[in-house]
Amino acid sequence: MINFFRNNTPFATIIICVLGVLLWFSGFLNSTSIIVKHEMPLFETIAFSYNKASIAVSAFSLLLILGSSLLLNRLCNDYELLGRPNYVVGLIYLLICCSLPGLLKPNAFHFSNIIIVLGLQRLLSGYRQTSALSSVFDSSLLFGIATLFDFSSVTLVLFVWISIAIIRPFNWQEWVIPVIGFIIPYLFLGVYFFWIDRIDYLIYDKMLYNIIYEPFVLNFTSKEMPVIYTLLAILIFSLFNYFTGGVTPKLKSQKVLQVLLVLLFVNLIGVLFSREIGYEMLAQCAIPLSVFIGRYLYVIRRPFFSELFFFLLLAVIIVCKF
């Protein structure tokens, strides 16, 4: 089946959308209310809306996942991360974001991920430009907006700095601009909460509560563990293939893959801010995970193993839903 997505055919987009609806179907049938507790303001608003109109917000969340999938796939094709244009990364992103029951309802990272993909596209557009100030600022602003859905994404400021060091020659202005981009959304948010005399509520209840007061917990169920083990095993093979030089892409592609590897590690650091290893962590790391796993399934020399890994992943996801 995955061989079909190796080709650059528009019909693959339709299949991805249909598969997304099928995977999300149980989310429509078994919609449960979201417990709003110490959520960042933008996701808190969405959670209240979901509790009032679950079907509509669920459908919108699925559209965001499909949009993120296709945008990320386009980014990989634009930078030739897998060689020829294909739809493998988009397919894997969809599977990851619909893999666990907890992900089949609105999640902060379903909303922030599409903003992060847009920010990633804007950041990478500064590669080999004479001046990348506008690209760096735009991407930092988008990443700052993404943190208004989940504060653990604040580690993206570190990601921007490391990415600049990878794809750009040193320019001190480009290192200062990310701070300004990240701060701007919080200036508007801070003015609003100051106006209603709740600035302490924003800082301690929304931004710092999980870091200061919540214990660090592992929140995967026994039913979900086969999915996690399968993804972890394929990721290990993927990273081994990457580090051992399974494929030697163009220099531009190498730089982008290095940036995505940094994003993976920065997202894992962000888990420390959320204080929970659970389904949200999987959604948080979905962007780099799907790129490296998708790349491995595409470049693997024996198609049999590519199909085997794909059907194994699909099987454990389906079993997890029952």
N, C-alpha and C positions, 0 to 999 in steps of 0.2 A: 504493500500500500504506500509506503513512504517513497517508493520510486516515482510514484505519480507526482509528488510534491517536489521532486528534484528538477522538474521542468518549469519553465517560465510560461505557464498557461493561465490566462485569466479565469478559467473554470475552477482553478484551485482556490481562488478567493471565495467562490460560491460554496465549495465544499467545506472550507474552514468556517464560514458563517453557519451552515447547516449543522456541522458538528458541534459548534458552540451552543446552538439552541438545544441540541440533544443532551449535551453534557450538563447544561444549566437547567434542564427540565424539572428535575427533582427540587431545585431551588424555588421554582415557581409554585410547585405543589405543596411544599413543606416550609413555607415562609414563616419564620418566627421573628418576634420583635427583637430589636437591638437594644441591649441594656446600655444606656448612655451614662458613662462613668469616666470622668476625667479625659474626655475626648477633646481634641483641638477644635476650634470654633467652626471651621468649614465642614468637617465631618460630623460634628454634633448637629448642625443644621440638616445635613443629609439624613442622619439617623432618625431625627424627629419626623422628617418627611416620610421616611420608609415605614415607620410605625403607623402612619396615617394612610399611606397609599403604597403598600408593599409591592404589588405587581408592577406598577409604573416605575418605581425606583429600581426594582430588580431588573426590569427590561433595560433601563438606562445604564445600569452597571454592566450588563452583558454587552451593550453597544460600546461602552468604554473599553472593555477587554478586547473586543474584536478590533476596535480602532487602534489600540496599542499594539496588538498583534501585527496588523498590516503596516503600521508606521515603522515598527521595529524591523520588520522584514524588508521594507523599502530601504531603511538605513543600511542594512547588511548588504543588500544588492548594490546600492550606490557606492559603497566602499569595497566591494568585491571581497567580502570576508570569507565567502565560501566558494569563490571562483565565479562560475556562471550564475546568472539570476535564477532564483528558485523560491520556494515557499516553505522550506523546511523549518526555519527559525520561527516563522509565524505560527506554524502548526504546533511546535513544541511549547511556545509561550502560552497558547490557548490551553493545551493539556495541563500545564503547570498551574495556571490560574483557575482551572476548574477541577483540580485533582481531588481536593478534600472537601467534605461536607461543610466545613466552616467557611470555605471560600465561596459557597453558592448563595451568598447574600452580600449586600453592599459592604465593602471593606475599604478602609481608608486608602490602602495601596492600589485598589482598583482605580481610584480617582487620581491619586498622586502619580501613578506610574505613567499615565499618558502624558502628563506634564513633564515628567522626567525624560521621557523619550524625545519630546519636542525640545527640551533643554539640551539633551545630548546631541541632537542634530545641529542645533545652533552652535554649540561649543566646538564640535568637530568641523564646522564650516570655516573656522578660523585657521585651519591647517594651511600653512604656507602662504597666508595672506600677509601683505606688508604690515598692516595694523589689524589686530583682532579685538580692539577695545569694545566695539559694539557687539561682537559675537559673545565675548566673555560676559559683558554686562547683561545681555538678553538671557543667556543661559543661567546666570546666577539669579536673576530676577525670577525666572521660572522655577528654579530649584527652591528659592525662598517661598514661593507660593505653595509648592508641594509640601513644605513643612507645616503649612496651616491645616493640612489633613492629618498628618502624624508627625510629631516633633522629633521622632528618632531619625527622620531624614535630614536633620541638621548636620549630620556628618558629611553631607554632600559638599559643604564648603571645603572640607579637606580634599574631597574628590576633585573639585575644580582646580585647586592649587597643584595637585600632583599631575593632573591631566595637562595643565599648561606647561609644566616642566617637561612632559613627554613630547608634546606636539609643537611647542613654540620655543624660539630662542628667548633668552631672558629679557624681560621688559618690566621694570618695577611697577609701571602703571597697570599692567595686566594682572598683577598680583594684589593690587589695592582694590580694583574694580569689583571683584567678587564679594568683598565685605559690604560694599555699598549696595550691590544688587540684592544680597540676602536681607539687609536691614530694612529696605524700603517697605516690603509688605508689613513688617512689624511696626513701622512708624504709623501707618494707617490704623493697624489693629490696636496699637497702644493708645492712640488718640481717642478711639472709640471707647475703649474700656476705661480710660482716664475720665472721659466725659460722663460716663455712667457711674464713676467712682468705684470701679471694680478692678483696678490694675493689679492689686495683690492676688485676686482670684485668677487672673490670666496667668500670672507668673507661677504661682505655687500649685494651683489646682490643674491647670491645663498643660503647662510646659514642664514643670519640675516634679510633679507628684510621683510619676512612675520611677524616676531616677532616685528620689530621696526616700520614699515611703514603701514602695512595693518590693516584696522579696523576689529574687530571681527564681523562676519556675520553669519546669518542662511540662508542656501542655499538649502533647500528642497522645491520642488514644491508641489502644492496641490495634484497632481496626485501621488506623492511619499509618502505622509504622511500616507495613510492607511498601507503601508508596514512597515513604521517606528513604528506606533502605535502597529501593530500586533507583531512585533519582541520585542518591549519593554514590552508588556503585557506578552508574553511567557517567556521573560527573568526574569521578576519579579516573576512569578510562579516558575521558575527554581531556582533562588537564594533563594526563600523562602523554597523550598524543600531541598536545600543544607544546609542551616543554621539550619533548624529544624531537621536535621538528618534523612531525608527520607530513606537513605541507609547508612549503615556503612561499607565502603570498608576497605580493608587492610590498614595498616599504610603507606605503600609506596604509595598507591593510594591517601590517604588523603593528603600526602605531595605534590604530583603532582597537585592535585586540588587546594591546597592553592597557589602554584606557579602560576597556570593559573588564579586564582582570582586576584593575584597581577598584572599579565600581563594585565588584563582587566582595572584595575584602572590606571596603568601606561600609557596604550594607551589613556585613556581619558585625562590624563594630557598632553599627546603629542598633543592632539587637540588644546591646547592653543598655541602651537608653529605654527601650520598651520593656526590659526586664522579663521577657517571656520568650521561650523557644516554643513556638506553636505554628499554627497555620498562617498567621500573619507574617512570620519570618519567611515562609515560602513565597508569599506574594511579594514581600519586600525584595527578595533576591531573584525574582522571576526574570528580570531583564538580562542580566549577565548569564544566569543559568541557562536560559533558552538559547542564547547565542553559542555558548561553548558546547552544550549538548547537541544542538542542531548542527553545528559545524562538524562535530565528530561523526554523527550519523550520516552526514553528507560525504565526507572525505574517506570514510572507512573503505578499505580496498575490497573486502568481500561483502557483496550486497546481502548475503544470507544473514550475517551478524547484524547488519543495519536493520533489517526487517525483524530479526529476533528481539533486539533491544526495544524497538518501537512497540511491537505487539505485547511484549512483557510489561512495558510501562502502561500501555492502554488497558491491559487485562487487570492489573492491580488497581488502577483507577476505577474501573467498572465494578470490581468486587468491593471496593471501599464504599461504594454508594448503596450497597445492599446489606 
